Amino acid sequence: MIQTQTQLNFKTAPGHQVLAAAGKKALRPGGYRATEQIFEWANFQPGETVLELAASFGYSAIALAQRYQVRVVGVEKNPDSVARAQANVAAAGLTQQVQIIQGDIFHLEKISEKFDYVLAEAILTMQSDVGKTKILAGIYDRLRSGGQFLSHELRVENPKAEIICRELSTTIRVNAVPLSKDGWVSLVEKARLKVENYQVGSMALLNPSRIAQEEGLPTLITIGWNMLTQPELRRRILAMRETFVRYSSDLGYVVLTARKET
């Protein structure tokens, strides 16, 4: 096993960066299984277009293009991530099919093209109510008539949600404002997008059996080794897991598709 090399400050880095440094691949609350449900509903057809928000290193954009023969434009704010993503796209031989551009998800109006799909996973959860509304307005404008918004977000179902969110934000070092299932549906429909499908489930992010099933036993072993050999990494991951376990009956995921009607 090779220990993960990183320059991250594990005490202060956002939780998703800590998990990625440990070797975790699926960084969405519902794991790969929930994302697969979105793709099943979407029913991508060859030649269709997808706008992916916060494309990171381009891995999901590349996978979409290879699997479904769609054309993908990924928006990513971090210039280093954009450069790495572009290199990954070139290495995959997909420069004609996948484009990763530097941009801000709060300013999607700077993209002139309209798309058949806009994909956003674990993006809106980290925004304020005002931020959620602004991003959804941009998503609406970037969709073609009849196009679909594909969403995968963190869900909280508890009258004391504010307390849970505050503790969650402290643990993952990122502002987290998840909504209930009804809250997510209502928010999306207020953006003039008609919700057609949705599904909820339990948090899968740090469930060892789900990691082994979806990402493979080698990934689980790598994460374990990095936690064993890097004390601060171990402390952060265990703190996150403890919060997830404590609120396991309240925290989960929601995936949905919503259409821009003609």
Secondary structure as a PSIPRED ss2 file (coil, helix, strand):
# PSIPRED VFORMAT (PSIPRED V4.0)

   1 M C   1.000  0.000  0.000
   2 I C   1.000  0.000  0.000
   3 Q C   1.000  0.000  0.000
   4 T C   1.000  0.000  0.000
   5 Q C   1.000  0.000  0.000
   6 T C   1.000  0.000  0.000
   7 Q C   1.000  0.000  0.000
   8 L C   1.000  0.000  0.000
   9 N C   1.000  0.000  0.000
  10 F C   1.000  0.000  0.000
  11 K C   1.000  0.000  0.000
  12 T C   1.000  0.000  0.000
  13 A C   1.000  0.000  0.000
  14 P C   1.000  0.000  0.000
  15 G H   0.000  1.000  0.000
  16 H H   0.000  1.000  0.000
  17 Q H   0.000  1.000  0.000
  18 V H   0.000  1.000  0.000
  19 L H   0.000  1.000  0.000
  20 A H   0.000  1.000  0.000
  21 A H   0.000  1.000  0.000
  22 A H   0.000  1.000  0.000
  23 G C   1.000  0.000  0.000
  24 K C   1.000  0.000  0.000
  25 K C   1.000  0.000  0.000
  26 A C   1.000  0.000  0.000
  27 L C   1.000  0.000  0.000
  28 R C   1.000  0.000  0.000
  29 P C   1.000  0.000  0.000
  30 G C   1.000  0.000  0.000
  31 G H   0.000  1.000  0.000
  32 Y H   0.000  1.000  0.000
  33 R H   0.000  1.000  0.000
  34 A H   0.000  1.000  0.000
  35 T H   0.000  1.000  0.000
  36 E H   0.000  1.000  0.000
  37 Q H   0.000  1.000  0.000
  38 I H   0.000  1.000  0.000
  39 F H   0.000  1.000  0.000
  40 E H   0.000  1.000  0.000
  41 W H   0.000  1.000  0.000
  42 A H   0.000  1.000  0.000
  43 N C   1.000  0.000  0.000
  44 F C   1.000  0.000  0.000
  45 Q C   1.000  0.000  0.000
  46 P C   1.000  0.000  0.000
  47 G C   1.000  0.000  0.000
  48 E C   1.000  0.000  0.000
  49 T E   0.000  0.000  1.000
  50 V E   0.000  0.000  1.000
  51 L E   0.000  0.000  1.000
  52 E E   0.000  0.000  1.000
  53 L E   0.000  0.000  1.000
  54 A C   1.000  0.000  0.000
  55 A C   1.000  0.000  0.000
  56 S C   1.000  0.000  0.000
  57 F C   1.000  0.000  0.000
  58 G C   1.000  0.000  0.000
  59 Y H   0.000  1.000  0.000
  60 S H   0.000  1.000  0.000
  61 A H   0.000  1.000  0.000
  62 I H   0.000  1.000  0.000
  63 A H   0.000  1.000  0.000
  64 L H   0.000  1.000  0.000
  65 A H   0.000  1.000  0.000
  66 Q H   0.000  1.000  0.000
  67 R H   0.000  1.000  0.000
  68 Y H   0.000  1.000  0.000
  69 Q C   1.000  0.000  0.000
  70 V C   1.000  0.000  0.000
  71 R E   0.000  0.000  1.000
  72 V E   0.000  0.000  1.000
  73 V E   0.000  0.000  1.000
  74 G E   0.000  0.000  1.000
  75 V E   0.000  0.000  1.000
  76 E E   0.000  0.000  1.000
  77 K C   1.000  0.000  0.000
  78 N C   1.000  0.000  0.000
  79 P H   0.000  1.000  0.000
  80 D H   0.000  1.000  0.000
  81 S H   0.000  1.000  0.000
  82 V H   0.000  1.000  0.000
  83 A H   0.000  1.000  0.000
  84 R H   0.000  1.000  0.000
  85 A H   0.000  1.000  0.000
  86 Q H   0.000  1.000  0.000
  87 A H   0.000  1.000  0.000
  88 N H   0.000  1.000  0.000
  89 V H   0.000  1.000  0.000
  90 A H   0.000  1.000  0.000
  91 A H   0.000  1.000  0.000
  92 A C   1.000  0.000  0.000
  93 G C   1.000  0.000  0.000
  94 L C   1.000  0.000  0.000
  95 T C   1.000  0.000  0.000
  96 Q C   1.000  0.000  0.000
  97 Q C   1.000  0.000  0.000
  98 V E   0.000  0.000  1.000
  99 Q E   0.000  0.000  1.000
 100 I E   0.000  0.000  1.000
 101 I E   0.000  0.000  1.000
 102 Q E   0.000  0.000  1.000
 103 G C   1.000  0.000  0.000
 104 D C   1.000  0.000  0.000
 105 I C   1.000  0.000  0.000
 106 F C   1.000  0.000  0.000
 107 H C   1.000  0.000  0.000
 108 L H   0.000  1.000  0.000
 109 E H   0.000  1.000  0.000
 110 K H   0.000  1.000  0.000
 111 I C   1.000  0.000  0.000
 112 S C   1.000  0.000  0.000
 113 E C   1.000  0.000  0.000
 114 K C   1.000  0.000  0.000
 115 F E   0.000  0.000  1.000
 116 D E   0.000  0.000  1.000
 117 Y E   0.000  0.000  1.000
 118 V E   0.000  0.000  1.000
 119 L E   0.000  0.000  1.000
 120 A E   0.000  0.000  1.000
 121 E E   0.000  0.000  1.000
 122 A C   1.000  0.000  0.000
 123 I C   1.000  0.000  0.000
 124 L H   0.000  1.000  0.000
 125 T H   0.000  1.000  0.000
 126 M H   0.000  1.000  0.000
 127 Q C   1.000  0.000  0.000
 128 S C   1.000  0.000  0.000
 129 D H   0.000  1.000  0.000
 130 V H   0.000  1.000  0.000
 131 G H   0.000  1.000  0.000
 132 K H   0.000  1.000  0.000
 133 T H   0.000  1.000  0.000
 134 K H   0.000  1.000  0.000
 135 I H   0.000  1.000  0.000
 136 L H   0.000  1.000  0.000
 137 A H   0.000  1.000  0.000
 138 G H   0.000  1.000  0.000
 139 I H   0.000  1.000  0.000
 140 Y H   0.000  1.000  0.000
 141 D H   0.000  1.000  0.000
 142 R H   0.000  1.000  0.000
 143 L E   0.000  0.000  1.000
 144 R E   0.000  0.000  1.000
 145 S E   0.000  0.000  1.000
 146 G E   0.000  0.000  1.000
 147 G E   0.000  0.000  1.000
 148 Q E   0.000  0.000  1.000
 149 F E   0.000  0.000  1.000
 150 L E   0.000  0.000  1.000
 151 S E   0.000  0.000  1.000
 152 H E   0.000  0.000  1.000
 153 E E   0.000  0.000  1.000
 154 L E   0.000  0.000  1.000
 155 R E   0.000  0.000  1.000
 156 V E   0.000  0.000  1.000
 157 E C   1.000  0.000  0.000
 158 N C   1.000  0.000  0.000
 159 P C   1.000  0.000  0.000
 160 K C   1.000  0.000  0.000
 161 A H   0.000  1.000  0.000
 162 E H   0.000  1.000  0.000
 163 I H   0.000  1.000  0.000
 164 I H   0.000  1.000  0.000
 165 C H   0.000  1.000  0.000
 166 R H   0.000  1.000  0.000
 167 E H   0.000  1.000  0.000
 168 L H   0.000  1.000  0.000
 169 S H   0.000  1.000  0.000
 170 T H   0.000  1.000  0.000
 171 T H   0.000  1.000  0.000
 172 I H   0.000  1.000  0.000
 173 R C   1.000  0.000  0.000
 174 V C   1.000  0.000  0.000
 175 N C   1.000  0.000  0.000
 176 A C   1.000  0.000  0.000
 177 V C   1.000  0.000  0.000
 178 P C   1.000  0.000  0.000
 179 L E   0.000  0.000  1.000
 180 S C   1.000  0.000  0.000
 181 K H   0.000  1.000  0.000
 182 D H   0.000  1.000  0.000
 183 G H   0.000  1.000  0.000
 184 W H   0.000  1.000  0.000
 185 V H   0.000  1.000  0.000
 186 S H   0.000  1.000  0.000
 187 L H   0.000  1.000  0.000
 188 V H   0.000  1.000  0.000
 189 E H   0.000  1.000  0.000
 190 K H   0.000  1.000  0.000
 191 A C   1.000  0.000  0.000
 192 R C   1.000  0.000  0.000
 193 L C   1.000  0.000  0.000
 194 K E   0.000  0.000  1.000
 195 V E   0.000  0.000  1.000
 196 E E   0.000  0.000  1.000
 197 N E   0.000  0.000  1.000
 198 Y E   0.000  0.000  1.000
 199 Q E   0.000  0.000  1.000
 200 V E   0.000  0.000  1.000
 201 G E   0.000  0.000  1.000
 202 S E   0.000  0.000  1.000
 203 M C   1.000  0.000  0.000
 204 A C   1.000  0.000  0.000
 205 L C   1.000  0.000  0.000
 206 L C   1.000  0.000  0.000
 207 N C   1.000  0.000  0.000
 208 P H   0.000  1.000  0.000
 209 S H   0.000  1.000  0.000
 210 R H   0.000  1.000  0.000
 211 I H   0.000  1.000  0.000
 212 A H   0.000  1.000  0.000
 213 Q H   0.000  1.000  0.000
 214 E H   0.000  1.000  0.000
 215 E H   0.000  1.000  0.000
 216 G C   1.000  0.000  0.000
 217 L H   0.000  1.000  0.000
 218 P H   0.000  1.000  0.000
 219 T H   0.000  1.000  0.000
 220 L H   0.000  1.000  0.000
 221 I H   0.000  1.000  0.000
 222 T H   0.000  1.000  0.000
 223 I H   0.000  1.000  0.000
 224 G H   0.000  1.000  0.000
 225 W H   0.000  1.000  0.000
 226 N H   0.000  1.000  0.000
 227 M H   0.000  1.000  0.000
 228 L H   0.000  1.000  0.000
 229 T H   0.000  1.000  0.000
 230 Q C   1.000  0.000  0.000
 231 P H   0.000  1.000  0.000
 232 E H   0.000  1.000  0.000
 233 L H   0.000  1.000  0.000
 234 R H   0.000  1.000  0.000
 235 R H   0.000  1.000  0.000
 236 R H   0.000  1.000  0.000
 237 I H   0.000  1.000  0.000
 238 L H   0.000  1.000  0.000
 239 A H   0.000  1.000  0.000
 240 M H   0.000  1.000  0.000
 241 R H   0.000  1.000  0.000
 242 E H   0.000  1.000  0.000
 243 T H   0.000  1.000  0.000
 244 F H   0.000  1.000  0.000
 245 V H   0.000  1.000  0.000
 246 R H   0.000  1.000  0.000
 247 Y C   1.000  0.000  0.000
 248 S C   1.000  0.000  0.000
 249 S C   1.000  0.000  0.000
 250 D C   1.000  0.000  0.000
 251 L E   0.000  0.000  1.000
 252 G E   0.000  0.000  1.000
 253 Y E   0.000  0.000  1.000
 254 V E   0.000  0.000  1.000
 255 V E   0.000  0.000  1.000
 256 L E   0.000  0.000  1.000
 257 T E   0.000  0.000  1.000
 258 A E   0.000  0.000  1.000
 259 R E   0.000  0.000  1.000
 260 K C   1.000  0.000  0.000
 261 E C   1.000  0.000  0.000
 262 T C   1.000  0.000  0.000
